[in-house]
């Protein structure tokens, strides 16, 4: 079997979903009469324009799409936006989760000791600043400066397969741990009973969170701050040991009268494995986990935690390469549609890149450096060429287009140079256009 057929299969599932009556009903949201009349731009075209979005002015976006999909036909901006306002903002949320369910139904995904490695984190997205967006989502700007409206995007990310499994848009200041708990409860809907480990940075850990995850048998690795369980950290006699956390009144007091407080009283204490990892600057990072030493040794715990950085890279990809902050309009419903459609495209792109990398690993064995697919170019190719597959009705021609996209992506390689580090530069670059992050579309 040609290896790119894994992505092709995922695409076909998604295309069938878009065309289904069930999905059309979902897209109508609260009004059953939406998307029932025959129009210049039916529902599937509306969705395709959002997948094909390249960050141009709306007039050019519509012109370019109609020129390819419906030559000789045009649609006005007001008419298009009127249709967009009818679309359920969760349409692409449903689409990318449907894509993910099909992805994990296949046995070719990557694991670490038979576990998916997931990371939870959040990021602020700059959105158009209006009275409505400021009231709905808030701002982190200082009172003395011009306000900038922002959405708090919280995600759970599969760091090895580079898939965004869960995403929620919140006010810019949100409780990341509570959101992560809700998202973790939904994860089995996507991956079924595949074992997973969730990795979190400082700012996430709390005693109720640890208890909740342990009660739910969720495996975790979380970095602690210096003052988290400070007494227990200071009393560690080894760099990797099981530590008892006793719930005295000082720890229960701030949860008094809550279900968390009652659970802490009921338990009295919990045991956490604490692992101290030396850093290059001479300091230590302390990780808390419920993974046993027989399952994962100290070096593996360190390796797993540092995989968490991939979610930071994913946010950077969404912002710089996929231009998630380049919105169609200012209305909240349009913002949510744009965010979730961008995440859908991101997962599609990573799906085909993973296919290409699997084939590359089989072929490339004699190079000095391990090679990987150029992500920026791959996203550009997919953004520019996917539209032709979406509108093609002939299955044979569609297959040829798939093959061409796959071959073009496979040709663009970059070397992986391990242990290469650059000194972090603080502040903004002087140049408006970065020389190392060129746009691909």
VOGU-628667 format. One record per residue (C-alpha): chain; x, y, z. Coordinates in nm, 2 decimals, padded with zeros to 4 digits. Example, Ala and Ser with C-alpha at 12.3 -4.5 7.8 and 13.67 -1.06 7.14 Angstrom:
<nodes>
["A", [01.23, -00.45, 00.78]],
["A", [01.37, -00.11, 00.71]],
</nodes>
This chain:
<nodes>
["A", [00.00, 00.00, 00.00]],
["A", [00.12, 00.35, -00.08]],
["A", [00.19, 00.51, 00.25]],
["A", [00.02, 00.84, 00.17]],
["A", [-00.31, 00.65, 00.15]],
["A", [-00.33, 00.69, 00.53]],
["A", [-00.38, 01.06, 00.49]],
["A", [-00.59, 01.01, 00.18]],
["A", [-00.82, 00.79, 00.39]],
["A", [-00.85, 01.06, 00.66]],
["A", [-00.93, 01.32, 00.40]],
["A", [-01.20, 01.10, 00.24]],
["A", [-01.36, 01.04, 00.58]],
["A", [-01.36, 01.42, 00.64]],
["A", [-01.50, 01.50, 00.29]],
["A", [-01.78, 01.24, 00.34]],
["A", [-01.86, 01.40, 00.68]],
["A", [-01.89, 01.75, 00.52]],
["A", [-02.13, 01.62, 00.26]],
["A", [-02.35, 01.43, 00.51]],
["A", [-02.70, 01.54, 00.61]],
["A", [-02.61, 01.48, 00.98]],
["A", [-02.33, 01.73, 00.96]],
["A", [-02.55, 01.98, 00.78]],
["A", [-02.79, 01.96, 01.06]],
["A", [-02.51, 02.02, 01.31]],
["A", [-02.39, 02.33, 01.11]],
["A", [-02.74, 02.48, 01.13]],
["A", [-02.70, 02.53, 01.50]],
["A", [-03.03, 02.67, 01.64]],
["A", [-03.22, 02.73, 01.31]],
["A", [-03.33, 02.43, 01.12]],
["A", [-03.40, 02.64, 00.81]],
["A", [-03.03, 02.74, 00.76]],
["A", [-02.85, 02.60, 00.46]],
["A", [-03.17, 02.45, 00.30]],
["A", [-03.20, 02.68, 00.00]],
["A", [-02.99, 02.64, -00.32]],
["A", [-02.75, 02.93, -00.32]],
["A", [-02.44, 03.04, -00.51]],
["A", [-02.24, 02.92, -00.21]],
["A", [-02.38, 02.61, -00.05]],
["A", [-02.26, 02.48, 00.29]],
["A", [-01.97, 02.27, 00.16]],
["A", [-01.84, 02.57, -00.05]],
["A", [-01.86, 02.79, 00.26]],
["A", [-01.65, 02.53, 00.46]],
["A", [-01.40, 02.50, 00.17]],
["A", [-01.34, 02.87, 00.16]],
["A", [-01.24, 02.86, 00.52]],
["A", [-01.00, 02.57, 00.47]],
["A", [-00.85, 02.75, 00.17]],
["A", [-00.81, 03.08, 00.36]],
["A", [-00.47, 03.24, 00.30]],
["A", [-00.50, 03.57, 00.50]],
["A", [-00.57, 03.79, 00.21]],
["A", [-00.84, 04.06, 00.20]],
["A", [-01.19, 03.89, 00.19]],
["A", [-01.26, 04.02, -00.16]],
["A", [-00.95, 03.85, -00.29]],
["A", [-01.02, 03.53, -00.09]],
["A", [-01.36, 03.51, -00.25]],
["A", [-01.24, 03.60, -00.60]],
["A", [-00.97, 03.34, -00.59]],
["A", [-01.20, 03.06, -00.46]],
["A", [-01.48, 03.13, -00.70]],
["A", [-01.24, 03.15, -00.99]],
["A", [-01.12, 02.80, -00.92]],
["A", [-01.44, 02.64, -00.79]],
["A", [-01.71, 02.82, -00.99]],
["A", [-01.56, 03.01, -01.29]],
["A", [-01.77, 03.30, -01.41]],
["A", [-01.96, 03.32, -01.08]],
["A", [-01.90, 03.58, -00.80]],
["A", [-02.03, 03.64, -00.45]],
["A", [-02.04, 03.96, -00.25]],
["A", [-01.87, 04.01, 00.08]],
["A", [-02.20, 04.09, 00.26]],
["A", [-02.36, 03.78, 00.11]],
["A", [-02.07, 03.56, 00.22]],
["A", [-02.06, 03.70, 00.57]],
["A", [-02.43, 03.66, 00.61]],
["A", [-02.39, 03.29, 00.54]],
["A", [-02.09, 03.27, 00.78]],
["A", [-02.30, 03.42, 01.06]],
["A", [-02.54, 03.12, 01.02]],
["A", [-02.27, 02.86, 01.06]],
["A", [-02.23, 02.68, 01.39]],
["A", [-01.89, 02.80, 01.52]],
["A", [-01.82, 02.44, 01.64]],
["A", [-01.85, 02.30, 01.29]],
["A", [-01.47, 02.27, 01.25]],
["A", [-01.43, 02.16, 01.61]],
["A", [-01.65, 01.87, 01.52]],
["A", [-01.46, 01.81, 01.19]],
["A", [-01.11, 01.80, 01.34]],
["A", [-01.23, 01.57, 01.62]],
["A", [-01.39, 01.34, 01.36]],
["A", [-01.06, 01.34, 01.17]],
["A", [-00.87, 01.26, 01.49]],
["A", [-01.10, 00.97, 01.58]],
["A", [-01.02, 00.82, 01.24]],
["A", [-00.65, 00.89, 01.28]],
["A", [-00.63, 00.70, 01.61]],
["A", [-00.85, 00.41, 01.48]],
["A", [-00.55, 00.33, 01.26]],
["A", [-00.26, 00.15, 01.44]],
["A", [00.02, 00.35, 01.27]],
["A", [00.03, 00.64, 01.53]],
["A", [00.34, 00.69, 01.74]],
["A", [00.37, 00.60, 02.11]],
["A", [00.63, 00.59, 02.39]],
["A", [00.62, 00.25, 02.57]],
["A", [00.27, 00.20, 02.43]],
["A", [00.15, 00.54, 02.57]],
["A", [00.04, 00.85, 02.38]],
["A", [00.23, 01.15, 02.52]],
["A", [00.00, 01.45, 02.56]],
["A", [00.08, 01.80, 02.67]],
["A", [-00.16, 02.06, 02.81]],
["A", [-00.09, 02.44, 02.77]],
["A", [-00.26, 02.77, 02.69]],
["A", [-00.17, 03.07, 02.48]],
["A", [-00.32, 03.41, 02.42]],
["A", [-00.44, 03.50, 02.07]],
["A", [-00.47, 03.86, 01.97]],
["A", [-00.81, 03.93, 01.82]],
["A", [-00.97, 04.24, 01.67]],
["A", [-01.04, 04.49, 01.95]],
["A", [-01.40, 04.59, 01.97]],
["A", [-01.63, 04.67, 02.26]],
["A", [-01.79, 04.33, 02.21]],
["A", [-01.46, 04.13, 02.20]],
["A", [-01.32, 04.32, 02.50]],
["A", [-01.63, 04.24, 02.71]],
["A", [-01.65, 03.88, 02.60]],
["A", [-01.28, 03.78, 02.61]],
["A", [-01.10, 04.05, 02.80]],
["A", [-00.75, 04.20, 02.77]],
["A", [-00.41, 04.17, 02.94]],
["A", [-00.31, 04.52, 02.84]],
["A", [-00.21, 04.77, 03.11]],
["A", [-00.46, 05.04, 03.20]],
["A", [-00.23, 05.31, 03.07]],
["A", [-00.20, 05.15, 02.73]],
["A", [-00.44, 05.10, 02.44]],
["A", [-00.64, 04.77, 02.51]],
["A", [-00.58, 04.47, 02.29]],
["A", [-00.85, 04.21, 02.30]],
["A", [-00.73, 03.85, 02.34]],
["A", [-00.87, 03.50, 02.35]],
["A", [-00.73, 03.24, 02.58]],
["A", [-00.68, 02.92, 02.38]],
["A", [-00.62, 02.61, 02.58]],
["A", [-00.52, 02.29, 02.41]],
["A", [-00.42, 01.93, 02.47]],
["A", [-00.17, 01.82, 02.21]],
["A", [-00.02, 01.48, 02.11]],
["A", [00.35, 01.57, 02.10]],
["A", [00.46, 01.26, 01.91]],
["A", [00.19, 01.26, 01.64]],
["A", [00.16, 01.64, 01.64]],
["A", [-00.22, 01.64, 01.66]],
["A", [-00.43, 01.89, 01.86]],
["A", [-00.68, 01.67, 02.04]],
["A", [-00.87, 01.93, 02.24]],
["A", [-00.91, 02.30, 02.21]],
["A", [-01.13, 02.56, 02.39]],
["A", [-01.16, 02.93, 02.35]],
["A", [-01.19, 03.12, 02.68]],
["A", [-01.14, 03.46, 02.83]],
["A", [-00.78, 03.55, 02.81]],
["A", [-00.73, 03.49, 03.19]],
["A", [-00.86, 03.14, 03.25]],
["A", [-00.79, 02.85, 03.49]],
["A", [-00.57, 02.62, 03.28]],
["A", [-00.59, 02.33, 03.52]],
["A", [-00.97, 02.32, 03.55]],
["A", [-00.99, 02.35, 03.17]],
["A", [-00.74, 02.06, 03.13]],
["A", [-00.94, 01.85, 03.37]],
["A", [-01.25, 01.89, 03.15]],
["A", [-01.06, 01.83, 02.84]],
["A", [-00.90, 01.51, 02.98]],
["A", [-01.24, 01.37, 03.05]],
["A", [-01.33, 01.41, 02.68]],
["A", [-01.00, 01.26, 02.55]],
["A", [-01.13, 00.89, 02.55]],
["A", [-01.40, 01.01, 02.30]],
["A", [-01.11, 01.06, 02.05]],
["A", [-00.85, 00.80, 02.14]],
["A", [-01.07, 00.53, 02.30]],
["A", [-00.88, 00.31, 02.55]],
["A", [-00.53, 00.39, 02.43]],
["A", [-00.31, 00.46, 02.74]],
["A", [-00.17, 00.81, 02.77]],
["A", [00.05, 01.03, 02.99]],
["A", [-00.04, 01.40, 03.03]],
["A", [00.25, 01.65, 03.08]],
["A", [00.21, 01.99, 03.23]],
["A", [00.43, 02.29, 03.31]],
["A", [00.46, 02.50, 03.63]],
["A", [00.13, 02.68, 03.70]],
["A", [-00.08, 02.38, 03.64]],
["A", [-00.02, 02.17, 03.96]],
["A", [-00.24, 02.19, 04.26]],
["A", [-00.33, 01.93, 04.53]],
["A", [-00.69, 01.90, 04.41]],
["A", [-00.57, 01.84, 04.05]],
["A", [-00.33, 01.57, 04.16]],
["A", [-00.61, 01.40, 04.36]],
["A", [-00.85, 01.43, 04.07]],
["A", [-00.60, 01.27, 03.82]],
["A", [-00.51, 00.99, 04.06]],
["A", [-00.87, 00.92, 04.13]],
["A", [-00.93, 00.89, 03.76]],
["A", [-00.62, 00.68, 03.70]],
["A", [-00.47, 00.95, 03.47]],
["A", [-00.09, 00.92, 03.44]],
["A", [00.09, 01.26, 03.47]],
["A", [00.42, 01.44, 03.48]],
["A", [00.40, 01.79, 03.62]],
["A", [00.68, 02.04, 03.69]],
["A", [00.67, 02.19, 04.03]],
["A", [00.75, 02.55, 04.13]],
["A", [01.01, 02.60, 04.40]],
["A", [00.74, 02.67, 04.66]],
["A", [00.51, 02.38, 04.57]],
["A", [00.54, 02.13, 04.86]],
["A", [00.85, 02.32, 04.96]],
["A", [00.91, 02.13, 05.28]],
["A", [00.89, 01.80, 05.10]],
["A", [01.12, 01.92, 04.82]],
["A", [01.38, 02.03, 05.07]],
["A", [01.37, 01.70, 05.26]],
["A", [01.44, 01.49, 04.96]],
["A", [01.73, 01.26, 05.03]],
["A", [01.75, 01.12, 04.67]],
["A", [01.69, 01.28, 04.33]],
["A", [01.42, 01.03, 04.25]],
["A", [01.20, 00.91, 04.54]],
["A", [00.84, 00.86, 04.66]],
["A", [00.73, 01.14, 04.88]],
["A", [00.43, 01.16, 05.11]],
["A", [00.22, 01.48, 05.10]],
["A", [00.03, 01.51, 05.43]],
["A", [-00.28, 01.73, 05.43]],
["A", [-00.26, 01.93, 05.75]],
["A", [-00.50, 02.22, 05.82]],
["A", [-00.27, 02.48, 05.65]],
["A", [-00.32, 02.29, 05.32]],
["A", [-00.69, 02.21, 05.37]],
["A", [-00.78, 02.56, 05.49]],
["A", [-00.80, 02.73, 05.14]],
["A", [-01.03, 02.45, 05.02]],
["A", [-01.25, 02.45, 05.33]],
["A", [-01.62, 02.39, 05.25]],
["A", [-01.55, 02.26, 04.91]],
["A", [-01.56, 01.90, 04.76]],
["A", [-01.18, 01.93, 04.72]],
["A", [-01.14, 02.01, 05.09]],
["A", [-01.36, 01.72, 05.19]],
["A", [-01.17, 01.48, 04.97]],
["A", [-00.84, 01.60, 05.12]],
["A", [-00.97, 01.54, 05.47]],
["A", [-01.09, 01.19, 05.37]],
["A", [-00.75, 01.09, 05.22]],
["A", [-00.52, 01.26, 05.48]],
["A", [-00.22, 01.22, 05.25]],
["A", [-00.11, 01.12, 04.90]],
["A", [00.22, 00.98, 04.77]],
["A", [00.39, 01.15, 04.47]],
["A", [00.71, 01.05, 04.30]],
["A", [00.94, 01.35, 04.29]],
["A", [01.22, 01.36, 04.04]],
["A", [01.50, 01.62, 04.05]],
["A", [01.66, 01.70, 03.71]],
["A", [01.98, 01.90, 03.69]],
["A", [01.97, 02.20, 03.44]],
["A", [02.26, 02.33, 03.24]],
["A", [02.26, 02.66, 03.44]],
["A", [02.33, 02.47, 03.77]],
["A", [01.97, 02.48, 03.90]],
["A", [01.73, 02.19, 03.94]],
["A", [01.38, 02.13, 03.81]],
["A", [01.15, 01.91, 04.02]],
["A", [00.89, 01.69, 03.85]],
["A", [00.60, 01.53, 04.02]],
["A", [00.45, 01.21, 03.88]],
["A", [00.24, 00.90, 03.96]],
["A", [00.44, 00.69, 03.72]],
["A", [00.63, 00.41, 03.90]],
["A", [01.01, 00.36, 03.88]],
["A", [00.95, 00.01, 03.74]],
["A", [00.75, 00.17, 03.45]],
["A", [00.98, 00.47, 03.37]],
["A", [01.33, 00.54, 03.51]],
["A", [01.46, 00.88, 03.59]],
["A", [01.61, 00.95, 03.25]],
["A", [01.28, 00.85, 03.08]],
["A", [01.08, 01.08, 03.31]],
["A", [01.32, 01.37, 03.21]],
["A", [01.29, 01.28, 02.84]],
["A", [00.91, 01.27, 02.86]],
["A", [00.89, 01.60, 03.04]],
["A", [01.11, 01.78, 02.78]],
["A", [00.88, 01.65, 02.50]],
["A", [00.63, 01.91, 02.64]],
["A", [00.82, 02.17, 02.44]],
["A", [00.64, 02.04, 02.13]],
["A", [00.32, 02.21, 02.23]],
["A", [00.50, 02.55, 02.24]],
["A", [00.62, 02.48, 01.89]],
["A", [00.26, 02.39, 01.79]],
["A", [00.14, 02.73, 01.91]],
["A", [00.42, 02.90, 01.72]],
["A", [00.32, 02.71, 01.40]],
["A", [-00.05, 02.81, 01.45]],
["A", [00.05, 03.18, 01.49]],
["A", [00.33, 03.23, 01.24]],
["A", [00.28, 02.96, 00.97]],
["A", [-00.09, 02.92, 00.97]],
["A", [-00.17, 03.28, 01.07]],
["A", [-00.44, 03.19, 01.32]],
["A", [-00.45, 03.55, 01.44]],
["A", [-00.54, 03.67, 01.08]],
["A", [-00.92, 03.69, 01.11]],
["A", [-01.20, 03.72, 00.85]],
["A", [-01.40, 03.97, 01.06]],
["A", [-01.46, 04.10, 01.41]],
["A", [-01.77, 03.91, 01.52]],
["A", [-01.70, 03.65, 01.79]],
["A", [-01.87, 03.38, 01.58]],
["A", [-01.63, 03.45, 01.29]],
["A", [-01.33, 03.44, 01.53]],
["A", [-01.42, 03.10, 01.66]],
["A", [-01.48, 02.96, 01.31]],
["A", [-01.14, 03.09, 01.19]],
["A", [-00.96, 02.94, 01.50]],
["A", [-01.11, 02.60, 01.47]],
["A", [-01.08, 02.58, 01.09]],
["A", [-00.71, 02.67, 01.13]],
["A", [-00.67, 02.38, 01.39]],
["A", [-00.84, 02.15, 01.14]],
["A", [-00.59, 02.24, 00.86]],
["A", [-00.30, 02.21, 01.11]],
["A", [-00.40, 01.85, 01.19]],
["A", [-00.45, 01.77, 00.82]],
["A", [-00.10, 01.90, 00.74]],
["A", [00.06, 01.71, 01.03]],
["A", [-00.12, 01.39, 00.91]],
["A", [00.03, 01.40, 00.56]],
["A", [00.38, 01.51, 00.70]],
["A", [00.38, 01.21, 00.93]],
["A", [00.30, 00.98, 00.64]],
["A", [00.59, 01.13, 00.44]],
["A", [00.83, 01.10, 00.74]],
["A", [00.74, 00.73, 00.78]],
["A", [00.84, 00.67, 00.42]],
["A", [01.15, 00.88, 00.46]],
["A", [01.27, 00.68, 00.76]],
["A", [01.24, 00.37, 00.55]],
["A", [01.45, 00.51, 00.27]],
["A", [01.70, 00.74, 00.43]],
["A", [01.96, 00.54, 00.62]],
["A", [02.30, 00.66, 00.49]],
["A", [02.28, 01.03, 00.54]],
["A", [02.50, 01.22, 00.79]],
["A", [02.20, 01.37, 00.96]],
["A", [01.85, 01.24, 01.01]],
["A", [01.62, 01.43, 00.77]],
["A", [01.27, 01.56, 00.83]],
["A", [01.00, 01.71, 00.62]],
["A", [01.00, 02.09, 00.59]],
["A", [00.69, 02.19, 00.78]],
["A", [00.66, 02.54, 00.65]],
["A", [00.68, 02.44, 00.29]],
["A", [00.44, 02.14, 00.35]],
["A", [00.18, 02.37, 00.50]],
["A", [00.21, 02.61, 00.20]],
["A", [00.17, 02.32, -00.05]],
["A", [-00.13, 02.19, 00.13]],
["A", [-00.29, 02.54, 00.16]],
["A", [-00.23, 02.61, -00.21]],
["A", [-00.33, 02.27, -00.36]],
["A", [-00.59, 02.12, -00.13]],
["A", [-00.86, 02.32, -00.29]],
["A", [-00.82, 02.14, -00.62]],
["A", [-00.88, 01.81, -00.44]],
["A", [-01.18, 01.94, -00.25]],
["A", [-01.36, 02.05, -00.57]],
["A", [-01.26, 01.76, -00.79]],
["A", [-01.54, 01.51, -00.84]],
["A", [-01.35, 01.24, -01.04]],
["A", [-01.20, 00.99, -00.80]],
["A", [-00.92, 00.90, -01.04]],
["A", [-00.81, 01.26, -01.08]],
["A", [-00.85, 01.32, -00.71]],
["A", [-00.60, 01.03, -00.65]],
["A", [-00.35, 01.18, -00.89]],
["A", [-00.38, 01.52, -00.71]],
["A", [-00.32, 01.34, -00.38]],
["A", [-00.01, 01.17, -00.52]],
["A", [00.13, 01.50, -00.65]],
["A", [00.08, 01.68, -00.32]],
["A", [00.25, 01.39, -00.13]],
["A", [00.54, 01.38, -00.37]],
["A", [00.59, 01.76, -00.35]],
["A", [00.59, 01.75, 00.03]],
["A", [00.83, 01.46, 00.04]],
["A", [01.09, 01.64, -00.17]],
["A", [01.13, 01.93, 00.08]],
["A", [01.37, 01.81, 00.35]],
["A", [01.57, 01.97, 00.62]],
["A", [01.83, 01.81, 00.84]],
["A", [01.78, 01.74, 01.21]],
["A", [02.09, 01.86, 01.40]],
["A", [02.07, 01.74, 01.76]],
["A", [02.19, 01.94, 02.05]],
["A", [02.20, 02.26, 01.85]],
["A", [02.11, 02.56, 02.07]],
["A", [02.09, 02.93, 02.02]],
["A", [02.10, 03.19, 02.28]],
["A", [01.75, 03.32, 02.35]],
["A", [01.70, 03.68, 02.24]],
["A", [01.46, 03.89, 02.44]],
["A", [01.26, 04.17, 02.30]],
["A", [01.13, 04.23, 01.94]],
["A", [01.33, 04.20, 01.63]],
["A", [01.40, 04.53, 01.44]],
["A", [01.30, 04.39, 01.10]],
["A", [00.93, 04.37, 01.02]],
["A", [00.98, 04.05, 00.82]],
["A", [01.18, 03.77, 00.97]],
["A", [01.45, 03.61, 00.76]],
["A", [01.41, 03.27, 00.92]],
["A", [01.03, 03.25, 00.92]],
["A", [00.92, 03.31, 00.56]],
["A", [00.55, 03.28, 00.47]],
["A", [00.46, 02.98, 00.26]],
["A", [00.14, 03.12, 00.11]],
</nodes>
